[in-house]
Amino acid sequence: MRLVIEMMGGDHGVKATIPAVINFHKDYPDVELFAVGKIEVLQELEGVATLIDARDEVAVDATPLEVLRARESSLLKAINVVLDEKADAIVSAGGTGPFLSAATLKLKLVEGVERAAILAPFPTKIKGKQVAILDIGASNENTAKHLYQFALMGQFYAKAALNVENPRTYLLSNGTEDSKGIPVVVEANKLIREKNVPNFLGNIEAREVMSGDADVVVADGYTGNILLKSIEGTAKTLSGGIKKAFKRNLFSKIGYIFARKGFNEMTETFDYKNTGGAILIGVNNVVVKAHGNSDPRGFYSALVVAYKMAKADIVNEVRKGMQDVEA
């Protein structure tokens, strides 16, 4: 397996990526690594990865055209290494827009896919069970056909990566009735039913997304991204509030001693750094976007996501699945 890592992106740059790559190499020595960035700051990775020098960095708000023109950028060079070395996956913590648009333009969409989607597994209240949510921000606007294809790709992912034989699939909406939702959701509901997508169970409200009932939840990119940020913000607020409550007085501190194990389990379950990254599903390589604020643990988790997706052969699963649908 070959894995390309864009080293310079993210809020913490090489302070996060270098330790993560070193730890990943220790745990997965069978993977051939390519590290792309300013070679003088990557010397710690000698013997760990093949170092590719890249002198520039892409701004987080760069347009697709600006990215493609930045030939010496670590982002574009990393994507070119994927093509040149026929690598299985690429990981970056850089700006979402530039990374995903460049990956789509250079690596191309899987035949039959009209729009790629960002997919991330989320924890649920059932321990060990995850729900795949897509799209969580690759696009601001989508058509009903895009959402129909997201449902298919979400199911391919759930089968290959989550080992769910018959993924229970829903559309995110503001009500469970088929008539509820913005026009594109109503139209998508109708189209998915007409196409007889297996185990499609209609609409689901945001408050039920993490209940454990769903295996796949489909949303347009704008709505999905708001859901993502809402979940992250709520988890952060609740965690801070609970910690503050336990520190209120001596009795609450004593109570924390007894509740600590359960509280730590909850915190661990909802910590995004354990998930590490979201994948851009629908393109011809495993493309993993690490959280921009990733620390070494978070970026390491993103590398593991890329490894697992390549191991699960998710790209070929999507490719075969789309061929079967077209047939």
C-alpha positions as CSV (number, residue, x, y, z in Angstrom):
1,M,0.0,0.0,0.0
2,R,1.2,3.5,-0.8
3,L,0.1,6.6,1.1
4,V,0.9,10.2,0.2
5,I,0.8,12.8,3.0
6,E,0.6,16.5,2.5
7,M,2.7,17.7,5.5
8,M,2.3,21.5,5.6
9,G,-1.5,22.0,5.9
10,G,-3.5,22.4,9.0
11,D,-3.3,24.8,11.9
12,H,-0.3,23.1,13.5
13,G,1.6,22.1,10.3
14,V,4.5,19.8,10.8
15,K,4.2,20.0,14.6
16,A,1.2,17.7,14.2
17,T,2.0,15.8,11.0
18,I,5.6,14.7,11.7
19,P,4.9,12.9,15.0
20,A,1.8,11.4,13.5
21,V,3.7,10.0,10.6
22,I,6.4,8.6,12.8
23,N,3.8,6.8,15.0
24,F,1.9,5.6,12.0
25,H,5.1,4.1,10.5
26,K,5.7,2.2,13.8
27,D,2.2,0.7,13.8
28,Y,1.9,0.1,10.0
29,P,5.5,-0.6,8.7
30,D,4.1,-2.4,5.6
31,V,2.8,0.9,4.2
32,E,5.1,2.9,1.8
33,L,4.9,6.6,2.8
34,F,5.5,9.7,0.7
35,A,5.8,13.0,2.7
36,V,5.4,16.2,0.7
37,G,6.6,19.5,2.1
38,K,9.6,21.7,2.7
39,I,12.3,19.1,2.8
40,E,14.5,20.9,5.3
41,V,11.8,20.6,8.0
42,L,11.0,16.9,7.2
43,Q,14.4,15.5,8.0
44,E,13.0,13.6,11.0
45,L,11.2,11.4,8.5
46,E,14.4,10.2,6.8
47,G,14.0,6.4,6.6
48,V,10.4,6.6,7.5
49,A,9.0,8.1,4.3
50,T,10.2,9.2,0.8
51,L,10.6,13.0,1.1
52,I,9.2,15.1,-1.7
53,D,10.3,18.8,-1.7
54,A,7.6,21.4,-2.1
55,R,8.4,25.1,-1.5
56,D,4.9,26.7,-1.4
57,E,1.7,26.4,0.5
58,V,-1.8,27.0,-0.7
59,A,-4.0,29.5,1.0
60,V,-7.1,28.0,2.7
61,D,-9.4,30.1,0.5
62,A,-7.6,29.5,-2.8
63,T,-9.8,28.9,-5.8
64,P,-9.5,25.7,-7.9
65,L,-7.7,27.7,-10.6
66,E,-5.2,29.1,-8.1
67,V,-4.5,25.7,-6.7
68,L,-3.8,24.2,-10.2
69,R,-1.4,27.1,-10.9
70,A,0.5,26.6,-7.7
71,R,2.8,24.0,-9.2
72,E,5.3,24.1,-6.3
73,S,2.7,23.9,-3.6
74,S,2.7,20.9,-1.2
75,L,-0.9,20.3,-2.0
76,L,-0.6,20.0,-5.8
77,K,2.6,18.1,-5.6
78,A,1.1,15.6,-3.2
79,I,-1.8,15.0,-5.6
80,N,0.7,14.6,-8.5
81,V,2.6,12.1,-6.5
82,V,-0.6,10.1,-6.1
83,L,-0.9,9.9,-9.9
84,D,2.9,9.4,-10.6
85,E,3.3,6.6,-8.0
86,K,-0.1,5.1,-8.4
87,A,-0.7,5.6,-4.7
88,D,-3.7,4.2,-2.9
89,A,-4.5,7.2,-0.7
90,I,-3.7,10.9,0.1
91,V,-4.2,12.7,3.4
92,S,-4.1,16.5,4.2
93,A,-5.2,18.8,7.0
94,G,-5.1,21.8,4.6
95,G,-8.0,23.9,3.5
96,T,-11.1,21.9,2.6
97,G,-12.1,23.8,-0.5
98,P,-8.6,23.8,-2.2
99,F,-7.8,20.2,-1.3
100,L,-11.1,18.7,-2.3
101,S,-11.5,20.7,-5.5
102,A,-8.0,19.9,-6.6
103,A,-8.4,16.2,-5.8
104,T,-11.6,16.1,-7.8
105,L,-10.1,17.9,-10.8
106,K,-6.9,15.9,-10.9
107,L,-8.0,12.4,-9.7
108,K,-11.3,12.6,-11.5
109,L,-14.7,11.3,-10.5
110,V,-15.6,7.6,-10.6
111,E,-17.4,6.9,-13.8
112,G,-21.1,7.5,-13.4
113,V,-20.7,9.7,-10.3
114,E,-22.0,13.3,-10.8
115,R,-20.7,14.8,-7.6
116,A,-18.3,13.6,-4.9
117,A,-19.3,13.9,-1.3
118,I,-17.5,14.3,2.0
119,L,-18.4,11.3,4.2
120,A,-17.6,10.9,7.9
121,P,-18.6,8.2,10.4
122,F,-20.2,9.6,13.5
123,P,-20.6,7.9,16.9
124,T,-24.1,7.0,18.1
125,K,-25.5,6.3,21.5
126,I,-25.1,2.6,20.8
127,K,-21.5,1.8,21.9
128,G,-19.3,0.8,19.0
129,K,-22.0,1.7,16.3
130,Q,-21.3,4.4,13.8
131,V,-23.5,6.3,11.3
132,A,-22.1,7.4,8.0
133,I,-23.2,11.0,7.1
134,L,-22.7,12.6,3.7
135,D,-22.4,15.2,2.3
136,I,-21.0,17.3,5.1
137,G,-19.5,20.1,3.0
138,A,-18.1,19.2,-0.4
139,S,-20.8,21.4,-2.1
140,N,-23.2,24.1,-1.1
141,E,-25.8,23.1,-3.6
142,N,-27.0,19.7,-4.8
143,T,-29.6,18.2,-7.0
144,A,-32.0,15.3,-6.2
145,K,-29.8,13.0,-8.3
146,H,-26.8,13.9,-6.3
147,L,-28.6,12.9,-3.1
148,Y,-29.7,9.7,-4.7
149,Q,-26.1,8.9,-5.6
150,F,-25.0,9.9,-2.1
151,A,-27.4,7.3,-0.7
152,L,-25.9,4.6,-2.9
153,M,-22.3,5.6,-2.1
154,G,-23.1,5.8,1.6
155,Q,-24.4,2.2,1.4
156,F,-21.3,1.0,-0.4
157,Y,-19.2,2.6,2.4
158,A,-21.3,1.2,5.2
159,K,-21.1,-2.3,3.7
160,A,-17.3,-2.1,3.0
161,A,-16.1,-0.1,6.0
162,L,-18.7,-0.6,8.8
163,N,-19.6,-4.2,7.9
164,V,-23.3,-3.5,7.7
165,E,-25.0,-6.0,5.3
166,N,-28.2,-4.0,4.8
167,P,-27.5,-0.3,5.7
168,R,-30.6,1.5,7.0
169,T,-30.6,4.7,5.0
170,Y,-32.4,8.0,5.6
171,L,-32.6,11.5,4.2
172,L,-32.0,14.4,6.6
173,S,-35.0,16.6,6.9
174,N,-37.1,18.7,9.2
175,G,-39.8,16.0,9.5
176,T,-40.3,12.3,9.0
177,E,-43.1,12.7,6.4
178,D,-42.1,12.3,2.8
179,S,-43.6,15.7,2.0
180,K,-41.3,17.5,4.5
181,G,-38.1,19.3,3.6
182,I,-36.7,21.8,1.2
183,P,-37.6,21.1,-2.5
184,V,-34.4,19.1,-3.3
185,V,-35.0,16.8,-0.3
186,V,-38.7,16.2,-1.3
187,E,-37.6,15.5,-4.9
188,A,-34.7,13.2,-3.7
189,N,-37.1,11.2,-1.5
190,K,-39.3,10.6,-4.4
191,L,-36.4,9.6,-6.7
192,I,-34.8,7.3,-4.2
193,R,-38.1,5.5,-3.8
194,E,-38.6,5.3,-7.5
195,K,-35.1,3.8,-7.9
196,N,-36.0,1.2,-5.2
197,V,-32.8,1.8,-3.2
198,P,-32.8,-1.1,-0.7
199,N,-33.5,-0.3,2.9
200,F,-34.3,3.3,2.3
201,L,-36.5,4.3,5.2
202,G,-37.5,7.9,4.4
203,N,-36.7,11.0,6.3
204,I,-34.9,11.4,9.6
205,E,-34.8,14.5,11.9
206,A,-31.4,15.9,13.1
207,R,-32.2,14.9,16.7
208,E,-32.4,11.2,15.7
209,V,-29.3,11.1,13.5
210,M,-27.1,9.7,16.4
211,S,-29.8,7.5,17.9
212,G,-28.3,4.4,16.4
213,D,-31.3,3.7,14.2
214,A,-29.6,4.9,11.0
215,D,-26.5,3.5,9.2
216,V,-26.4,6.1,6.5
217,V,-27.8,9.6,6.6
218,V,-27.9,11.7,3.4
219,A,-27.9,15.5,3.2
220,D,-27.0,18.2,0.8
221,G,-23.6,19.7,1.5
222,Y,-24.8,22.9,3.0
223,T,-27.2,21.2,5.5
224,G,-24.8,18.4,6.3
225,N,-22.0,20.9,7.1
226,I,-24.3,22.8,9.5
227,L,-25.2,19.4,11.1
228,L,-21.5,18.6,11.5
229,K,-20.6,22.0,13.1
230,S,-23.7,21.8,15.4
231,I,-22.7,18.3,16.6
232,E,-19.1,19.4,17.3
233,G,-20.3,22.6,19.0
234,T,-22.8,20.8,21.2
235,A,-20.4,18.2,22.2
236,K,-17.8,20.8,23.2
237,T,-20.3,22.9,25.1
238,L,-21.7,19.9,27.0
239,S,-18.2,18.6,27.9
240,G,-17.2,22.0,29.2
241,G,-20.4,22.4,31.2
242,I,-20.1,19.0,32.8
243,K,-16.5,19.6,33.8
244,K,-17.5,22.9,35.3
245,A,-20.3,21.3,37.3
246,F,-18.0,18.7,38.7
247,K,-15.6,21.3,40.0
248,R,-18.3,23.3,41.7
249,N,-17.6,22.2,45.3
250,L,-16.1,19.3,47.4
251,F,-19.2,17.1,47.1
252,S,-19.4,17.5,43.3
253,K,-15.7,16.6,43.1
254,I,-16.3,13.5,45.1
255,G,-19.2,12.7,42.8
256,Y,-16.8,13.0,39.8
257,I,-14.6,10.3,41.3
258,F,-17.5,7.8,41.0
259,A,-18.8,9.1,37.7
260,R,-15.3,9.6,36.1
261,K,-15.3,6.3,34.1
262,G,-18.6,6.9,32.4
263,F,-17.8,10.5,31.7
264,N,-14.4,9.6,30.2
265,E,-16.1,7.0,28.0
266,M,-18.6,9.5,26.8
267,T,-15.8,12.1,26.1
268,E,-13.8,9.5,24.2
269,T,-16.8,8.4,22.1
270,F,-17.5,12.0,20.9
271,D,-13.9,13.2,20.5
272,Y,-13.5,14.0,16.8
273,K,-9.7,13.4,17.1
274,N,-10.5,9.7,17.4
275,T,-12.2,9.7,14.0
276,G,-9.5,11.8,12.5
277,G,-10.7,12.4,9.0
278,A,-13.5,12.4,6.5
279,I,-13.2,10.9,3.1
280,L,-14.1,12.4,-0.3
281,I,-16.2,9.5,-1.7
282,G,-16.8,9.3,-5.4
283,V,-13.3,10.0,-6.7
284,N,-10.7,7.5,-8.1
285,N,-8.5,7.4,-5.0
286,V,-8.9,7.4,-1.3
287,V,-8.9,11.1,-0.3
288,V,-8.9,11.8,3.4
289,K,-9.4,15.3,4.8
290,A,-8.0,15.6,8.3
291,H,-9.5,18.2,10.7
292,G,-7.7,21.5,10.2
293,N,-7.1,21.7,14.0
294,S,-5.6,18.2,14.1
295,D,-2.9,17.6,16.8
296,P,-0.6,14.6,16.4
297,R,-3.3,12.2,17.7
298,G,-5.9,13.6,15.3
299,F,-3.7,13.5,12.3
300,Y,-2.6,9.9,13.2
301,S,-6.2,8.9,13.2
302,A,-6.7,10.4,9.7
303,L,-3.8,8.3,8.5
304,V,-5.5,5.2,9.9
305,V,-8.7,6.2,8.2
306,A,-6.9,6.3,4.9
307,Y,-5.2,2.9,5.6
308,K,-8.6,1.3,6.5
309,M,-10.4,2.8,3.4
310,A,-7.6,1.5,1.1
311,K,-7.7,-1.8,2.8
312,A,-11.5,-2.0,2.4
313,D,-11.0,-1.2,-1.3
314,I,-13.7,1.5,-1.0
315,V,-13.0,3.1,-4.4
316,N,-13.5,-0.2,-6.3
317,E,-16.6,-0.9,-4.2
318,V,-18.1,2.4,-5.3
319,R,-16.9,1.8,-8.9
320,K,-18.5,-1.7,-9.0
321,G,-21.6,-0.4,-7.3
322,M,-22.2,2.4,-9.8
323,Q,-21.6,0.1,-12.7
324,D,-24.3,-2.3,-11.3
325,V,-26.7,0.6,-10.9
326,E,-26.1,1.8,-14.5
327,A,-26.5,-1.7,-15.8
